[in-house]
Amino acid sequence: MKAAIQPDSHCLMIKTYPLKVLPSGYVFLDPSDDCQTTVKVLEEISYPEEFCLALDFDPFFIARLMAAGFIVMSSLYNNSSDQYILIPKHHIVRSCLFYPDLHIKKSIKSLLPKYEIKFDENFDLILDKCIKSHGDDWLTPPLVAAIRKIRNTENMPVRPVSFALYREGKLKAGEFGIIAGRVYTSYSGYYEENNAGTVQMILTAHYLENAGIDFWDLGMPLDYKLTIGAREISRGEFLRLFINMI
C-alpha cells in the first residue's frame, strides 16, 4: 500500500473521537492509543479505509493491535531500503469460517486419512517457509522479529501459533496465525504438494473446533476460502463477534 507518512507528520485530531488522522486521510496509531476503543470508533465513523498506519514496532504494541482485531502487516516506506512502516489492517469485509459451514469436497475427504495435523510444532520453520514461499513484502524483517518476540514473551494479549501438516512423517504444508481469546486469525501459509493446502485447512478447522476456538478468522475474502464454507461478514459484525470472544 502506498501512502504518505512521515515521522514528523502533524496529525489532525477529530474532536469527537480519539483518532489521529494524517493529511493523507489514514488513521495514525501509536502505543499511547487504546486499540480496542480505536476499532470501535473506526466502525462508528464508517472509516472508509481498511488500513491504518504506524511507525512503532514495539512487540507489545503490535500484540495489542492484534488483540483488537487488526491483521498487522508491514511494508518498506516509499521504496526505502531500510525504513519500514506498520500497516494494521481491519477489513471492511472479512472472511470467517464457522464450523457448521465447513464444506469438504469428496475428492478431499478421501485424502484426509493420509495426513496428520500438528498444532504449534516447528513454528519458526513454518514462519520461514511462509516468507520463502510468498516473500517479505509485508512480512518484513522488523515485523517478523516482533512476532517472534511476542511468541517468546509471557503475558502477551495474543499468541502466535502454527499448524503443520505431515504425510508419512514429512512436512507438506503449514501456516501460522494468532490466537486472541477464542478466535484464531490466519496470517500466512504454504504447501508443497497438490491438495496439501486444502487438506491442511480442513484439518486445521477440525482442530480449532475441538480446541474450543469459536471461529476462524481468514482475513481477506478469496475464492478458495469460500470453497471450504467461509462466510463474508462486515467489519461491524466481525467486531461484535470478535470482542465477545476476547
C-alpha positions as CSV (number, residue, x, y, z in Angstrom):
1,M,0.0,0.0,0.0
2,K,1.3,3.4,-0.9
3,A,0.5,6.3,1.5
4,A,2.2,9.4,2.7
5,I,3.5,9.1,6.2
6,Q,6.5,10.9,7.8
7,P,7.7,10.6,11.3
8,D,7.3,14.4,11.7
9,S,3.8,14.5,10.1
10,H,1.3,16.7,12.0
11,C,-1.7,14.6,13.0
12,L,-5.1,16.1,12.9
13,M,-7.4,15.4,15.9
14,I,-11.0,14.7,15.4
15,K,-12.7,16.4,18.3
16,T,-15.4,13.9,18.8
17,Y,-13.2,10.8,18.6
18,P,-9.7,10.0,19.9
19,L,-8.2,9.5,16.5
20,K,-5.1,11.0,14.9
21,V,-5.6,11.5,11.1
22,L,-2.8,12.2,8.8
23,P,-3.2,14.6,5.9
24,S,-3.5,11.6,3.6
25,G,-6.7,10.6,5.4
26,Y,-5.3,7.5,7.1
27,V,-5.6,7.0,10.8
28,F,-2.2,7.0,12.6
29,L,-1.7,4.7,15.5
30,D,0.9,4.7,18.3
31,P,1.4,2.9,21.6
32,S,-0.5,5.6,23.5
33,D,-3.7,4.5,21.8
34,D,-6.4,2.3,23.3
35,C,-6.6,-0.2,20.4
36,Q,-9.9,-1.6,21.5
37,T,-11.5,1.8,21.5
38,T,-9.9,2.8,18.2
39,V,-11.5,-0.1,16.3
40,K,-14.9,0.7,17.8
41,V,-14.5,4.3,16.6
42,L,-13.4,3.3,13.2
43,E,-16.7,1.4,12.8
44,E,-18.8,4.2,14.4
45,I,-17.5,6.8,11.9
46,S,-17.6,4.3,8.9
47,Y,-13.8,4.7,8.3
48,P,-13.6,4.2,4.5
49,E,-10.1,2.6,4.6
50,E,-9.0,-0.9,5.6
51,F,-5.5,0.2,6.6
52,C,-4.2,2.4,9.4
53,L,-0.5,3.4,9.7
54,A,2.0,3.2,12.4
55,L,5.8,3.5,12.9
56,D,6.4,1.7,16.2
57,F,7.4,-1.9,16.0
58,D,7.2,-2.5,19.8
59,P,6.1,-6.1,20.2
60,F,3.6,-5.3,23.0
61,F,2.0,-2.5,20.8
62,I,1.7,-4.9,17.9
63,A,0.2,-7.6,20.2
64,R,-2.4,-5.1,21.4
65,L,-3.3,-4.2,17.8
66,M,-3.7,-7.9,17.1
67,A,-5.9,-8.3,20.2
68,A,-8.1,-5.6,18.8
69,G,-8.7,-7.5,15.6
70,F,-6.2,-5.8,13.4
71,I,-4.2,-8.0,11.0
72,V,-0.8,-6.4,11.4
73,M,1.1,-6.1,8.2
74,S,4.2,-4.1,7.3
75,S,5.9,-2.5,4.3
76,L,9.0,-0.7,3.2
77,Y,8.3,3.1,3.3
78,N,8.4,4.9,0.0
79,N,10.7,2.2,-1.6
80,S,13.4,2.9,1.1
81,S,15.9,0.2,1.6
82,D,15.8,0.2,5.4
83,Q,12.8,2.2,6.7
84,Y,9.6,0.2,7.5
85,I,6.1,1.1,8.5
86,L,3.3,-0.9,10.1
87,I,0.0,-1.1,8.1
88,P,-2.5,-2.6,10.6
89,K,-5.5,-3.8,8.6
90,H,-9.1,-4.0,9.7
91,H,-11.1,-5.4,6.7
92,I,-14.3,-3.8,5.6
93,V,-15.4,-7.3,4.6
94,R,-13.9,-10.2,6.4
95,S,-13.8,-13.9,5.6
96,C,-14.7,-16.1,8.6
97,L,-15.3,-19.8,8.9
98,F,-18.0,-21.0,11.3
99,Y,-17.6,-24.8,11.7
100,P,-21.1,-25.9,10.8
101,D,-20.5,-24.3,7.4
102,L,-17.3,-26.3,6.7
103,H,-17.6,-27.9,3.3
104,I,-15.3,-30.8,2.3
105,K,-15.2,-31.9,-1.3
106,K,-15.4,-35.7,-1.8
107,S,-12.1,-35.6,-3.6
108,I,-10.5,-34.0,-0.5
109,K,-12.4,-36.2,2.1
110,S,-10.7,-39.3,0.7
111,L,-7.2,-37.7,1.3
112,L,-7.7,-36.7,4.9
113,P,-6.7,-40.0,6.4
114,K,-3.3,-39.8,4.6
115,Y,-2.3,-36.7,6.6
116,E,-1.7,-35.6,10.1
117,I,-2.1,-32.1,11.5
118,K,0.1,-31.0,14.4
119,F,-0.5,-27.8,16.4
120,D,2.3,-25.4,17.2
121,E,5.1,-27.6,16.1
122,N,8.1,-26.2,14.2
123,F,6.7,-22.6,14.4
124,D,10.0,-20.9,13.3
125,L,10.4,-23.3,10.4
126,I,6.9,-22.7,9.2
127,L,7.2,-19.0,9.5
128,D,10.4,-19.1,7.5
129,K,8.8,-21.3,4.8
130,C,5.9,-18.8,4.5
131,I,8.3,-16.0,3.9
132,K,10.3,-18.1,1.4
133,S,7.1,-19.0,-0.4
134,H,5.5,-15.6,-0.5
135,G,8.3,-13.1,0.0
136,D,8.8,-10.4,2.7
137,D,6.7,-7.6,1.0
138,W,4.5,-7.5,4.1
139,L,6.2,-9.9,6.5
140,T,9.1,-7.6,6.8
141,P,12.1,-8.3,9.0
142,P,11.1,-6.0,11.8
143,L,7.6,-7.4,11.9
144,V,8.8,-10.9,11.9
145,A,11.2,-10.1,14.7
146,A,8.3,-8.7,16.7
147,I,6.1,-11.7,16.0
148,R,8.9,-14.0,17.3
149,K,9.3,-11.8,20.4
150,I,5.5,-11.9,21.1
151,R,5.6,-15.7,20.9
152,N,8.5,-15.9,23.3
153,T,7.2,-13.4,25.9
154,E,4.9,-14.2,28.7
155,N,1.7,-12.3,29.5
156,M,1.1,-11.1,25.9
157,P,-2.6,-10.5,24.9
158,V,-2.2,-12.8,21.9
159,R,-0.1,-15.8,21.0
160,P,1.4,-16.6,17.6
161,V,0.9,-20.3,16.8
162,S,1.4,-22.7,13.8
163,F,-0.2,-25.7,12.2
164,A,2.0,-28.3,10.5
165,L,0.7,-30.9,8.0
166,Y,2.6,-34.2,7.7
167,R,2.3,-37.1,5.2
168,E,4.3,-40.2,6.0
169,G,6.3,-38.2,8.5
170,K,7.3,-35.4,6.1
171,L,6.2,-31.8,6.4
172,K,3.9,-30.9,3.4
173,A,2.1,-27.7,4.3
174,G,1.7,-25.3,7.2
175,E,0.5,-22.0,8.3
176,F,0.9,-19.6,11.2
177,G,-1.5,-17.2,12.8
178,I,-2.6,-15.5,16.0
179,I,-4.8,-16.7,18.8
180,A,-6.6,-13.9,20.6
181,G,-9.1,-15.1,23.2
182,R,-11.2,-17.7,21.5
183,V,-10.5,-16.6,17.9
184,Y,-7.8,-17.8,15.6
185,T,-6.6,-15.5,12.8
186,S,-4.6,-16.8,9.8
187,Y,-1.6,-14.8,8.7
188,S,0.2,-16.9,6.1
189,G,0.6,-20.4,4.8
190,Y,2.3,-22.5,2.2
191,Y,2.1,-26.0,0.7
192,E,4.5,-28.3,-1.1
193,E,2.2,-30.7,-3.0
194,N,-1.2,-30.6,-4.7
195,N,-4.2,-30.5,-2.4
196,A,-2.0,-30.3,0.7
197,G,-3.1,-26.7,1.3
198,T,-6.8,-27.6,1.3
199,V,-6.2,-30.7,3.5
200,Q,-4.3,-28.5,5.9
201,M,-7.2,-26.0,6.1
202,I,-9.8,-28.8,6.7
203,L,-7.8,-30.5,9.4
204,T,-7.0,-27.1,11.0
205,A,-10.7,-26.3,11.2
206,H,-11.3,-29.7,12.9
207,Y,-8.6,-29.0,15.4
208,L,-9.8,-25.5,16.1
209,E,-13.3,-26.7,16.7
210,N,-12.2,-29.4,19.1
211,A,-9.9,-27.0,20.9
212,G,-12.8,-24.6,21.7
213,I,-11.8,-21.8,19.3
214,D,-15.2,-20.2,18.5
215,F,-14.4,-19.3,14.9
216,W,-11.6,-19.0,12.3
217,D,-10.8,-15.5,11.0
218,L,-9.5,-15.9,7.5
219,G,-9.0,-12.2,6.7
220,M,-9.4,-11.2,3.1
221,P,-12.2,-12.9,1.2
222,L,-10.8,-15.1,-1.5
223,D,-12.5,-17.9,-3.6
224,Y,-10.6,-20.8,-2.0
225,K,-11.8,-19.7,1.4
226,L,-15.4,-19.5,0.2
227,T,-15.0,-23.0,-1.3
228,I,-14.5,-24.6,2.1
229,G,-17.5,-22.7,3.5
230,A,-16.1,-19.4,4.8
231,R,-18.7,-16.6,5.1
232,E,-18.2,-12.9,4.3
233,I,-19.1,-10.6,7.1
234,S,-19.0,-6.8,7.6
235,R,-16.4,-5.1,9.8
236,G,-19.2,-4.3,12.3
237,E,-20.4,-7.9,12.5
238,F,-16.8,-9.1,12.9
239,L,-16.1,-6.7,15.7
240,R,-19.2,-7.7,17.6
241,L,-18.2,-11.4,17.4
242,F,-14.5,-10.8,18.0
243,I,-14.9,-8.6,21.0
244,N,-17.2,-11.1,22.7
245,M,-14.6,-13.8,22.3
246,I,-11.6,-11.9,23.7
